[in-house]
């Protein structure tokens, strides 16, 4: 007879933690007992060269081997092996109170999808968290996650957390490094899952830390920026575009004095460059958001609304209109220039505006084709409206 599946799975990634992992396993088993539920402890051996796996097994854990190094790799293997309906996550270094996991599971049972421990709302004991991590690194990274993704947590990188097993397909986690923690939090918010926090104690670790303070911080920042095209592309691109267009309009009729300085053609060319660069950055942001929606399945209400009303032909009309206007204007300027023997170009400022319009028009035309290519899987999906492109 097949034994029933455990209600709780405690997943613990482990790399050379033989001094602590046995106690962690015992604490986790005690936490399961206190919760009044059945459970298991899954220790993921992530390439240990000591006796961590043997110690974990001796203390009652089921050991899963994941040869691909990385915090995220270990958790992906552990989550795949876990059998419980409620999965509690924690480190193998005795920093987290694994015997106090019951509040996490209670929250899951009450309907939350992801429960995150908060060391800042709880108690950080002794020198458990270095000064820079406590007052600089963690607050900055958590603040970035909150701002970039609309998250509302106090400790986004706490390693003790719990998740419902049926929420894992919705989260669709992929990260293999330390950024795994950020991915879990922001995807939970973006995909409408219920998230809450539980204050916890945080203790000094046993053994040597495996963290790379600056390298791991950069992995988090890079990951957040890659998944936040509005902040990485659209905001700076929009600022550059608006400044460039405003500057060109101010100089459209010729040199002007600004704060005692004369802005001339060279300043105009700077605004032209700013406009074209800004437009290009915005276009890359649109491509990135479209890619995230089509290839990764990210929900994007704005793009979905625009996609119902805008098609390839709209982009071709707008871009083609700008190109046509620019070409006609440049031909007129060229005729006048030729009549003057190709000497000094008398309409230099107007020419700069026309060249900018030509560049913007070309970007819109080719960008529209690329967007049509990116969104083709959506239009060809079963049940989608017939493709009229």
C-alpha positions, 0 to 999 in steps of 0.5 A, a space after each residue: 500500500 502506497 503511503 499518503 503524501 506528506 502535508 509539508 515538505 521542508 526544502 533545504 539547499 546545502 553546500 558543505 554544511 556538515 556542521 549545521 545541516 543535521 541540526 537544521 534537519 532536526 529543527 525542521 522535523 520538530 517544526 513539522 511535529 509542532 504544526 500537527 501535520 505530516 511532513 518530510 525534509 528534503 536536503 538538496 546536496 549542491 555539490 558538497 565535498 564534505 559529509 553533508 549528505 551523509 549527516 542529513 540522511 542520518 538525521 532523517 532527511 531525504 537527500 536529492 543531488 543537484 550537480 549544477 551549482 547555484 542557489 536557484 538550481 538547488 531550489 529548483 531541484 528540491 521543489 521538483 522533488 518535494 511531495 508536500 502540499 505546503 513547501 517550506 524553504 530555509 538554509 542549512 546553516 542554522 540561521 533560520 528558526 526552522 522549528 517555528 515553521 507552523 505560522 508559515 504553513 498556517 498562512 498557506 492553509 488559510 489561503 496565502 500562496 507565498 509567505 515570506 519571513 521578515 528578519 527586519 520585523 523580527 529580531 536579528 541576533 548578534 552579528 547574524 547580518 553584517 552591517 553593510 547587508 543590514 543597512 545598505 544592501 538588503 534595504 536597497 535591493 528590497 526597495 528596488 524590488 518594491 519600486 520596480 514591481 509594485 511589491 510591498 515587502 520588508 525583507 524580499 531576500 529572506 531565505 525562510 519562506 513557504 509556498 503552496 505547491 499548486 502555486 509553483 506552476 503559476 510562478 514558473 521559476 527559472 533562475 539558477 542563482 541568488 536572484 531566485 529569491 527576487 524572481 519568486 517574490 516579484 512573480 507572485 505579485 505580478 501574477 496576482 498571488 496572495 503574499 504575506 510576511 511573518 516576523 522571524 528571528 535570524 541567528 549567526 550562521 554556523 560555518 563559512 558563508 557562501 555569499 559573494 556580497 557584491 557579485 550576488 547583489 549585482 545578480 539581483 540588480 541585473 535580474 530586476 532590471 532585465 524584468 523591468 523594461 518600463 524602468 530600464 528602457 521606457 523611463 530613460 528613453 521617454 526623458 531623452 525623447 522629450 528633452 530632445 524634441 523640446 530642444 529641437 523645437 526651441 531651435 527650429 527657427 535658428 540660434 537663441 540665447 539661453 542663460 547668457 549662452 548662444 545655442 546654435 547648430 551644434 546644440 541642435 545636433 545634440 538634441 537630434 541625437 538625444 531624440 533619436 537615441 530616446 526613441 530607439 531606447 523606447 522602442 527596445 522597451 516596447 520590444 522587451 515588454 512584448 517579448 516578456 508577454 509572448 515568450 514568458 507569459 507575463 501579463 501586460 494590460 497596457 500592451 494587451 489593450 494596444 494590441 487589440 487596436 493597433 496593427 502592423 498597418 498603423 505603424 506603417 502609416 505613421 512611420 511611412 508618413 514621417 518618412 514621406 514628409 522628411 523626404 519631400 522636405 529634404 528634396 526641397 532643401 536639396 533643390 535650394 541648396 543646389 541652386 546656390 551652388 552647394 555652398 553654405 546650407 541656409 536651412 541647416 536647422 530645418 534640415 536637422 528636423 527633417 533628418 530627425 523625422 526621417 530617422 524616427 519614421 524609419 524606426 517606426 516602420 521597421 519596428 512595426 514589422 518586428 513587433 508583428 513578428 514577435 506577436 505572431 505566436 499570439 495571433 496564430 494561437 488556437 482560438 485567436 482572431 484570424 490574422 489579417 496581416 
